[in-house]
């Protein structure tokens, strides 16, 4: 039992060290340039996704009340396309389409959005 208590105390010490403001500041400071570069690249890519999605939605004359949901779908497709490839990506997006169709979005429009996003990647 004494060994379990020591292990718990060790974990607490490690956690305290991990959340120390000076340690966190040092870690962020050393990674700042890379973090900013990554964010800039992401913003450029997501801007293109949003522009293409907006074009599809304007062509289809989607009610403003539903636009937010189609954009949420587009963001998730983009995320999946960054994370997976080939069959896994196809299956994940297929499941995502089914989810949003079940919520009332039109399948044809979802497919158009998917095609413009996957075409960008």
Backbone torsions as a table, in degrees:
resi	resn	phi	psi	omega
1	UNK	NA	-34.2	179.6
2	UNK	-62.1	-35.6	179.5
3	UNK	-65.4	-38.0	178.8
4	UNK	-65.3	-41.6	179.1
5	UNK	-64.4	-41.9	178.8
6	UNK	-63.1	-40.4	178.9
7	UNK	-64.6	-41.4	177.8
8	UNK	-63.3	-42.0	178.2
9	UNK	-64.8	-38.3	178.3
10	UNK	-63.1	-42.8	178.7
11	UNK	-62.8	-40.2	179.1
12	UNK	-64.1	-44.5	178.1
13	UNK	-60.6	-43.5	178.3
14	UNK	-61.4	-41.5	180.0
15	UNK	-65.8	-44.0	177.8
16	UNK	-57.9	-42.4	179.0
17	UNK	-66.0	-37.7	-177.6
18	UNK	-67.8	-33.1	-177.9
19	UNK	-97.8	9.3	177.2
20	UNK	-63.8	126.1	-178.0
21	UNK	-55.6	-36.4	-179.9
22	UNK	-67.8	-39.2	179.0
23	UNK	-66.5	-44.2	179.8
24	UNK	-63.2	-46.0	-180.0
25	UNK	-60.5	-41.1	178.5
26	UNK	-64.3	-41.6	179.9
27	UNK	-64.9	-46.2	-179.9
28	UNK	-65.6	-42.8	-179.6
29	UNK	-59.1	-42.7	-178.0
30	UNK	-72.8	-21.7	-177.3
31	UNK	-107.4	0.8	-172.2
32	UNK	-54.8	-49.7	-177.6
33	UNK	-59.0	-46.1	179.5
34	UNK	-63.9	-41.1	179.5
35	UNK	-62.1	-43.8	179.9
36	UNK	-66.5	-42.3	178.7
37	UNK	-62.4	-42.7	178.0
38	UNK	-63.5	-41.8	179.3
39	UNK	-65.7	-40.8	179.0
40	UNK	-62.7	-43.4	178.1
41	UNK	-63.5	-43.9	178.9
42	UNK	-61.4	-44.8	-178.3
43	UNK	-62.2	-38.5	177.8
44	UNK	-64.5	-44.6	-179.5
45	UNK	-66.7	-44.1	-177.5
46	UNK	-70.4	-29.3	176.0
47	UNK	-62.7	-42.7	177.7
48	UNK	-63.7	-41.3	178.0
49	UNK	-60.3	-45.2	-178.5
50	UNK	-67.0	-38.6	177.5
51	UNK	-63.1	-48.0	-179.8
52	UNK	-63.4	-41.2	178.2
53	UNK	-63.4	-43.5	178.3
54	UNK	-59.9	-39.6	177.8
55	UNK	-61.5	-46.3	178.7
56	UNK	-60.0	-45.8	-176.7
57	UNK	-66.3	-36.4	177.2
58	UNK	-67.7	-41.4	178.1
59	UNK	-60.7	-37.1	-176.8
60	UNK	-88.6	-4.3	179.6
61	UNK	53.1	54.4	-178.7
62	UNK	-75.2	135.4	176.7
63	UNK	-59.4	141.2	-177.9
64	UNK	-56.2	-28.7	-178.8
65	UNK	-68.6	-19.5	-179.3
66	UNK	-103.2	-12.1	-175.8
67	UNK	-55.3	-44.8	-178.7
68	UNK	-56.0	-39.5	-177.7
69	UNK	-70.3	-38.4	176.7
70	UNK	-67.0	-36.6	176.1
71	UNK	-66.1	-37.5	177.1
72	UNK	-61.9	-41.6	176.4
73	UNK	-60.9	-46.4	-179.0
74	UNK	-59.9	-43.5	179.0
75	UNK	-61.3	-41.6	-178.7
76	UNK	-69.6	-38.6	176.0
77	UNK	-60.4	-43.9	178.3
78	UNK	-59.6	-45.9	-180.0
79	UNK	-60.2	-45.7	179.5
80	UNK	-63.3	-41.0	-177.8
81	UNK	-67.6	-24.1	175.7
82	UNK	-78.8	-29.9	-171.9
83	UNK	-92.2	-33.9	-173.1
84	UNK	-125.3	162.7	175.5
85	UNK	-132.8	166.2	171.6
86	UNK	51.4	-130.1	-173.0
87	UNK	-63.0	-38.9	-179.7
88	UNK	-63.9	-45.1	178.0
89	UNK	-60.1	-45.7	179.7
90	UNK	-58.6	-45.7	-177.9
91	UNK	-66.2	-43.4	179.4
92	UNK	-61.2	-43.3	-180.0
93	UNK	-69.7	-36.7	176.1
94	UNK	-59.4	-45.3	177.5
95	UNK	-63.2	-40.0	178.2
96	UNK	-63.3	-42.8	177.5
97	UNK	-59.4	-45.3	180.0
98	UNK	-61.1	-40.3	179.0
99	UNK	-60.2	-47.7	-177.0
100	UNK	-74.4	-30.5	173.8
101	UNK	-64.8	-39.5	177.9
102	UNK	-63.5	-24.1	178.3
103	UNK	-88.6	1.0	173.7
104	UNK	106.5	2.4	178.6
105	UNK	-83.0	154.5	-176.8
106	UNK	-81.6	128.5	-177.2
107	UNK	-60.3	-39.9	-179.8
108	UNK	-62.0	-40.0	179.2
109	UNK	-70.3	-40.3	176.9
110	UNK	-59.6	-41.7	179.3
111	UNK	-64.2	-40.8	178.5
112	UNK	-62.2	-43.4	178.7
113	UNK	-62.1	-45.7	178.4
114	UNK	-58.3	-44.6	-177.6
115	UNK	-63.8	-40.7	179.9
116	UNK	-71.0	-31.9	179.1
117	UNK	-74.2	-47.3	-179.6
118	UNK	-65.1	-34.1	176.5
119	UNK	-64.1	-29.2	178.3
120	UNK	-73.4	-26.5	-172.8
121	UNK	-84.7	NA	NA
